[in-house]
Every structure is written in structure tokens, then in C-alpha cells.
Amino acid sequence: MIRLFDLYRHAARELDAVRGPGTARSEAIGMVIIMVLAAIVAVGLAAITGDA
């Protein structure tokens, strides 16, 4: 788990260095929003088809 956090921090530093400060944070927020929406759609489909 510690290595995963280190990898994220390293990638965030590189992304911020290339594209400007705060870029990694805004992209991470976008990914979280998309993942939550995908989970809601998956649960909805499972409820409709009766797999839940």
C-alpha cells in the first residue's frame, strides 16, 4: 500500500511538472467522479436485470 501511494505521488509530481500545478489533483477528482458514475450505472443495471 505504501508503494502504491509513493507511485501516485511520483506520478502526480511528474504531471504537475509537465502541465502545471494542481493538474494531477483535478484529474484525480475527475477519475473519481467517473468511477462513481460507472458504479451507479452498474448497480442500476444489476437491479434491473435481477442480478443484485
ZIGIGI-V963021 format. One line per field, one symbol per residue. ss: DSSP state (H for helix, E for strand, C for the rest). burial: 1 if it has 9 or more other ideal C-beta (glycine too) atoms within 8 Angstrom, else 0. Layout:
ss = ???
burial = ???
This chain:
ss = CHHHHHHHHHHHHHHHHHHCCCHHHHHHHHHHHHHHHHHHHHHHHHHHHCCC
burial = 0000000000111011000000110011000000000000001001000000
